[in-house]
Amino acid sequence: MELRTLRYFLAVAEELHFGRAANRLHMSQPPLSRAIKQLEAEVGAPLFVRSPTGATLTSVGTVLLHEARALLDHAERVRTRVSAAAGASTLTVGILGDTTDPGVARLAAAFRRIHPGVDIRIRDAELTDPTCGLRAHLVDVALTRAPFDETALTVRALRDDPVGVVLRADDPLARRATLHLAELRERRWFQFPKDTDPVWQSYWNAGRPREGPVVRAVQECLQAVLWNGTIGLAPLGHELPAEFALVPLVDMEPSRVVAAWNENDHNPLIRSFVETAVAAY
């Protein structure tokens, strides 16, 4: 049994749904289903009872679940001990956005426990580069938000956050419980520089051309709202100063928190970091 296949099995066993497991693994469902069927062929017995609403473990699947967890935990310990024997290592992490996110705190604590000897270096990225310096090889792995151009990158989804519009607290719309994008059509939106990833720019402009001041960092976005009455989008769940309001948008696609790395980088610390991030988020 390959460790990769056991990770696939573990995802399905924990989600009890092939679609959700595929999303968690950042892969399509057909190859995941084929991998599980091949594993069932190797075991010689069904591992899941499949239904239109999901999947449940068989008795054989329950046994394999406990064994798979033990094997994967042992494999992680092997990687950790080999890395330690090789000497001190460094992992540079790019972070875009709010470092007070509880997911970041849980990830940092868990990764320190697993890799106490690894030197973690943090690069706080501007909003103009959603890959946090991956393409320029300034970082090994990025904690960021999608969507952006994923060419030559591997991306793993961690969480979906609903999105709202940032307004000045005295804006007439700030008292609303929710808003629709159409109600913001005539407003000025803050913009990123012209050389910013167009996929990223389009998402934060809600899919259409906008006009407004150019910004590069979160604080510049807030100042544009405060001084100019500009508006912009932001994930819900982050605290803002009293001068601002964040009103949920009912017709905006969620913002995905993701981990990303260069697809040809096979550093085992990156794999461990991403697996730890999935659990932490």
N, C-alpha and C positions, 0 to 999 in steps of 0.2 A: 504494500500500500504506500502510495506517495503521500508525503506530508501535505502537499497542495490539495490532493483529493480529500484528505481528512479535514482540512480547513473548510473545504466546500461543504462536506457533510455536517461539520459543526455549525456552520451558518444556518443551514436548513433546519437542523435539529433545534436550534435555539429560536429561530424565527417561526418554525412550523408553517412555513409558507415559501414556496419556491420563488415567487416574484419578489417578495421582500428580501429574501436571502440574496437573490441576484443583484438587487439594488445595493445592498450592503457590501457585496463583493465587487461592485462596479463592473458588472459583466451582464450580458444578455442571458435570458432564462434558458434557451435551448441548449447551449453548451453545458450549463450547470446541470440540467436534467440528464444529459448524456453521461456526464461524469458520475452522477449518483447511480444511474443504471449500470454503468461499468463496475462501480464499487459493489453493487448488489450482486453482480455476476461473479465477482471475485470472492465475495463472502459466501455465496451460494444460498442466499435467503433475502427476502424483501426487508428493507430497513424502514420504509414508511408505508403507511396506508394513505393513499392520495384521495382527495375529494375536491369538488369544485370550490370549497371554501378554504382549503389549505392542506395540511398534512399532519399526521400523527405518527409517532414512533411505534414500531413493532417491538416485541420483546427483544428481538435480536438487535434492533436499532438502539434500544436503551442500553444494552450491554456495550455496544460499540461506542456510544456517546461517552461513557465513563472512561473507556480505554483510550479513545481519541484525545480526550482532554489531558489524560496523563502523558500520552506520547508527545503531544504538542508542547506541554509544559516542560517535559524533559528536553525536547529539542531546543527550546528557548534557553534553558539552563546551560546546555552545551555551547550554544552560540555565545552566551555571556562569559563562560569560563575561557573559551578560546580567545575571545576579544581581550579579556583581562590578561591572558598569558602573552598576547602580542604587545602589551604595553598600553599606555594611556592613549585614548582616542579622542577625537574632536568631532562634534556634529554641529554644523551651523544651521540654525532654524530661522527662516524668514517669517515674520508675523505681520499680517495686515489687519488693522482694525483694533478693537478693544481688547487689550491684554488683561482686563479684569473679568473677562468671560470665565465663568466657573469651569467650563470645559478645559480651558488652558491650565487652570490651577490643578485640576485633577490629573491632567496629562503630565504636568511637570512633576508632581509628587510620585506618580506611578513610574515614570521613566527613571527618576532618580533611584527608586528602590531596585529596579531591574538592572540598571547600569550605573552603579555608584562611582565608578572610575572614569566615566566619560565626561569630558569637558564640553558643556553646552554653550554655544555662543549664539546670541540673539541679534537679528537684524530687523529693526522696525522699519517697515516699508511704507512709502508714500502711496496714495490712492492711484497714482498714475501708472503703477506697475503691479497688476494683480498677481503676477507670478513671484513677486518679492525678490527678484534678482536671480531666479532659476536659470533663465536663458543666458545670462552673463556669467553663470557659475559663481555667483557671489554667495549662494546658500546651497545646502544639500537638500533641504526639504522645506516646503512652505505650508504654513497654516493660513489659509486665505478664503476668499469667497468666489464662487463661480456665478455666471459663466464668463469664460475668457477663451482665447485661442489655445487649444490643447495640443497643437501640433508638437510631436516629439516629447510630450509629457505624459506621465501616468497620473491619473487623478482618482482619489478615493473620497466618496461623499461621507461626511460625518454627521451632518444635521441640517434640517431645513428650518429657516426662520421666516415668519411672516414679516411683511414690510409695511412701513408707514411713511407719511410725509412729514418732514420737519418744518414747522412754522414758528414765527414769533408768537409769543404767548398772547399778545394783544391783537393778533390777526383774527378777523371775524370767523374764519373757518376753524380756528383752534378750539372752539367750543363744541364742535361736532364730534359725535361718537365714532363715526366712520366717514370715509370719503370715497368717491369714485375718481378715476383718472380724468374723466371728461370734465370734471369740475375744476381741474387745474390747467386746462388747455391754454388759457391766456396768461398764465403766470410765467415769470422768469425763473429758470432753473439754473443752479450752478453747474458748470461744465468742467470737464477735464481737458488738458492740452490736446491739440489736434493729432499729435503722434501717439496718443493713448490707444491701446488695443480697441478696435472698433466693436468687437463683441461685448466687451466690458462697458464701453461708453453707451452702446445702444440699450443695454439692460437698465442702467441707472438713469437713462433718459426715457424709460418706459416705451422704447421702440419707435420713437419718432424724433425728428430734429427739434432742438430747443435753443433758446437764446438765454445768455446770462453770463455772469463773471466766471473766469477760469480759476479753479482751485486745485490744490495738490495734496492737501492734508485735511484731517477731520476738523481741526481747529479753524482752518480757512473756510470750510463749509459753514460752520456755525457762525463765524463772523460775517459771512455773506448774507446769511439769514438775518442776523441781528441788525446790520447796518443798512442793507439794501432791500429787506423784505423778500429776498430771494427764497425759493423753496428748493427742496431736494429730498431724495429718498434715503431711508435708513432702516436697518433691521429693528424690529420691536424687541423690547426686553432690556434696552440699555438706558441707564439713567441720564437725563439731561438737566442742565441748570434750569432754575425757575423761569428764566427769560424765554424758554422754548417750550413748544408742545410737539408731541409726536402722535399723529392721528392715524389709526390703521387704514390701509387701503384695501377695499374688498375685492378689487379686480386686478391685483398685481401678483405676478408669480413670486413664490417665496425665494429668498436668498439662501443659497446652499453654502454651508461651511464645508470646506474640503481640505484634504492634505494632497499636495502635489510634489512630484519630483521628476527629474529627467529620466526618460524611459530606459536609457542605456546605463544608468547608474545602479549597480547591483550591490552597493554597500549594505551589508547585513544590518547595520545600525539604522538605516532608513526603514527597512522592513519592520524592524522591531518598533521603531518610533510610530509608524503608521498603524500597526496592529494595536499598540497601546493607545493611540489616539481614538481608534474605533471604539474601544472599550470605555475610554474616559468620556466620550461624547454621547 
